[in-house]
Amino acid sequence: MAFELSRVDRLIRTYDLATIPLGGDGAATPSAVLVALLPPRSGPSAATVWTSVTYAAGIVTVLLAGPDADPTGAVVVPASADLWMKVVDTPEIDAVKVERITVLGGGPLSISPAQAGDAAIAALLNDTGSATYAKVVALIAARAGFGNGTP
């Protein structure tokens, strides 16, 4: 499945768990349903951040918001990503890719420094999680052997 979302959209998506290809026997009622946004063509790991969503009578409801939309109560999609769903049906936990979300006017979701495991990337980011021009130039210069960190 593929779904398009503009940068200002706030849209509700519903998913019938009966149509999601979960592993296991599927006989029990889930105790929790969570979702995560991951870079396209990747899968969840121990570092994946999951968000609780509404589940009732076999239907999962997710409010998705584009990066420029009101984020209140929504799963914000900052850039194109794969939406994954984790269904907790003790003792089983099933994680499955539900669909690709393409953010119109946005690029692909980048993997976070924690997921990348690269200390140089983490050092590049400031406290708000955005890179500053000076830090990018310094990192590139240091890795290229220029030494002084000037462009």
N, C-alpha and C positions, 0 to 999 in steps of 0.2 A: 504494500500500500504506500501511497505518497500523498502528502497533504501540503498545500501552500498557505502561508500565513504572511500577511503584510506586516510591516514594522509597527503599525498602530492598531492592529486587530486584537480583540479579546473574544475568543471563540470557545464555546463548549464543545468538547468531543465526547461521545459516549462509545463504549466498547462492551459488547456482550461477551462475557467470559466463555460462553458456550462456543463461540467462534474463534477463540484464541487457542492456538495449538500448544497447550500446556502438557508437560510430561506427567508421569504418575497416573493414578487411577481417576483423578478428578471427582471423586465421589463426595468428599467432605466440603463443607462450606468454609471458604477462606476466612481466616481471622484478621487479615490485613491485606490491602492491595496498595502498592507503592509504585511510583514511576521515577524514571531518571532520564536525563538528556545526555547522550554520549556523542562524541564525534562520529560522523558517518563511517560506516564499515568497521566499527570497533565493538567491543563487548564489555560488559561490566567486570569489575574487579573488586577487591577488598576496599579500595579507595573510593568506589562509586558512592555518590551522595544520592540517596533515595528520598522522595517526598510522598507523604501520605495523600491519598485522594479518596473521593467518595465512592463507596461500594454499597449497593443495595439491590436485593433481588436479582443477583447475577449480572448487574449492569455497573460498569465502572464509568464515573464521570470525571473528566479532567477539564479545568478551565485553563486554556493556553493564552498567553499574551505575547505579542511581539515586543521587541526591545524598546520601542518608544511608546508603548501603551501603559496604562495604569496597571501596576503589578499587584495590587491588592487582591489577595486570595487566589492568585494565579500562579501557574508554573510559567516562568518567563523563558521564552526561547530567544536567546541573544543572537543566534545565527543558525544556519541550517544544521540539523542534528537528527539523530535517530532517537525515537521515543521507545524506551524499554519499560516493561511492566514486570514487577516482582509480586507474585502471588504467594502469600504465606498460608499454607494449609498443613499445619503441624501434623506430622514431623517433616513434611515436604516443603520445599521452597522452590518455586519455578520462576525463572527469569526468561523473558522472551522479548525479542524485538517486535514492536507492534507496527510502527510505520516510520517512514522518513518524513521529516518536516522541513520544507524548504522555506526559508525566510526570504521574501522578495526584497531585493536590494541589500542583502547581507551575504557574507561569506560563510564558510564552514566553521562550526564550533571548534575551537582549539582545545587541546588537552591541557589540563591545569598543570602547574609546576609539580604539585604533589604526585599526580599521576605519571608525569614524565620522569620524575626521580632525578632530575638534573639540577645540581646545586647552582650552576651558573645561571640557569633560567630563573630560579627562585631569587637569586641575588639581584637579578635585573629588575624585579618588580618592586614597586613601593608599597606602602601599607594599604592602599586602596586596590591593589591588584593590577595597576596599569603601569606600563613601562614609561619611563621618562626618556626624552631624546638623548640627554647626556649619558644615561645609563646604557642605552642601546649602543651608542657610539663607543663608549669606553669598553664594553664587552666585545664588540666586533674588533676594535683596534687591538685589544689584548690577545684575542684568539688569532688575529692575523699577524701579530708580531710587530705592530706599529709602535706600541709602548706608551705614547703620550696621550692616547684617547681623543685626539682631535680629528675631525673629518678631513 
